Amino acid sequence: MRISIALSLIATLGACASYSGAGLRPGVATVTDVEATMGQPAMVWKNPQGQVEQLSYPRGPAGWVSFMVYFDDSGKMTRKEQVLDLKHFTEIKVGQTQDEVLRILGPYRDTYRFPQKNALDWNWAWCDSSLMRMAFTVSFDQDTLLVKTTEIWPDPFYQRGGMYSTYCEPWTGDGSFENP
């Protein structure tokens, strides 16, 4: 019984470390180290020489945390960021391409088409500073596929009083969640 509990604890701790890549150090960790710790990325970007320069790790499907890991030309990690936050949302500008948006935020949670508005919307879930579950929407022109607008609004999947109305826990950046 004790062995079973110990193995469960070890497995749980290992899963937590791989969730955020805790322990990976800039200037030391390689692409192989990151993939061994965090798993296979959802998206990979390479430079013209074919070297990995960015990996995307969304933690969901409807999760509010998504990590981007960046590498220099020598293959060493330069930084790791949680990108579903106001800082990164403000980097999305009218006229950007879909690839530019994906490089900033990674894969979106869901998408909707609005033929009457000639719009294609991509949505990301995120946790704001007041612990509310929110949605960030990027609306693209369906003809040009360039950003038309962005919007922040309460996440309709988690309306107050509904089945999923719990508060969310923001990422603290230290490898854990803040639990109010």
Stockholm file with secondary structure:
# STOCKHOLM 1.0

chainA/1-180         MRISIALSLIATLGACASYSGAGLRPGVATVTDVEATMGQPAMVWKNPQGQVEQLSYPRGPAGWVSFMVYFDDSGKMTRKEQVLDLKHFTEIKVGQTQDEVLRILGPYRDTYRFPQKNALDWNWAWCDSSLMRMAFTVSFDQDTLLVKTTEIWPDPFYQRGGMYSTYCEPWTGDGSFENP
#=GR chainA/1-180 SS CHHHHHHHHHHHHHHHHHHHTTTCCTTTCBHHHHHHHHCSCSEEEECTTSCEEEEEEEECSSCSEEEEEEECTTSBEEEEEECCSHHHHTTCCTTCBHHHHHHHHCSCSEEEEEGGGTEEEEEEEEECTTSCEEEEEEEEETTTCBEEEEEEEECGGGCTTSTTCCCCCCBCSSSSBCCC
#=GC SS_cons         CHHHHHHHHHHHHHHHHHHHTTTCCTTTCBHHHHHHHHCSCSEEEECTTSCEEEEEEEECSSCSEEEEEEECTTSBEEEEEECCSHHHHTTCCTTCBHHHHHHHHCSCSEEEEEGGGTEEEEEEEEECTTSCEEEEEEEEETTTCBEEEEEEEECGGGCTTSTTCCCCCCBCSSSSBCCC
//
